[in-house]
């Protein structure tokens, strides 16, 4: 089922997500994390540090990577995650895997990445963001809900959104390697974070809209254990937000009371 946690601020959402990671590691010593790039997860990594959560020896798999950037390019997702996730948290870079980082042929990179996830025992908790087009990972609208890790062309909207990380828009790659929607669904827990009014429409379509490849994020509705963490702005157009708020506040079995 999808649980929705409405939080007062992105900082509160990041703290909640970090706490969920800590719970996962406490329950399973050999847990495997799924990590994401972009601005949304940055607060989560900071909270892991502030809460003293030790992920130094925890294997992690990235959602996606650009195709065509040189090795070591500062905006490659390998470089971004080493800089923003691994280094601040003391994670051994060899424990961080990014699609296509093994140096093999691009044509079979997806299958090799999937095999690496399987060898690691699967992903226990996957951190997700969501784009304004409703994409998760780089699964753009029209992606198969059963898709696996593969090469995808990026939409102009996504390239435009990511242009701020490059000197000019023409430097943004046109293609990427991304975990597929079917791959993401195999993680044992999904934690999707979205903050700000610009994400409101995508969040509503993902959580309450029809299951459709037009909104790839709606695939989370098929997963048995999803936690969507949104601030009031991102959750403003959710029809059932009052129910989500009540359900989250009473999610513990200890809170269940018999009628008087």
Secondary structure, DSSP 8 states (H G I E B T S, - for coil): -EEEEEESSHHHHHHHHHHHHHHHHHH-TT--EEE--SSTTHHHHHHHHHTT---TT--EEESEEESS--TT-TTSHHHHHIIIIIHHHT--GGGEE-TTTT---GGGHHHHHHHHHHHTT--SEEEE---TTS-BTTB-TT--TT--SEEEE--HHHHHHHGGGSSSGGGS-SEEEE--HHHHTTSSEEEEEE-SGGGHHHHHHHHHS--BTTBGGGGGGG-SSEEEEEETTTTTT-TTHHHHHHHHHT-SGGG-----
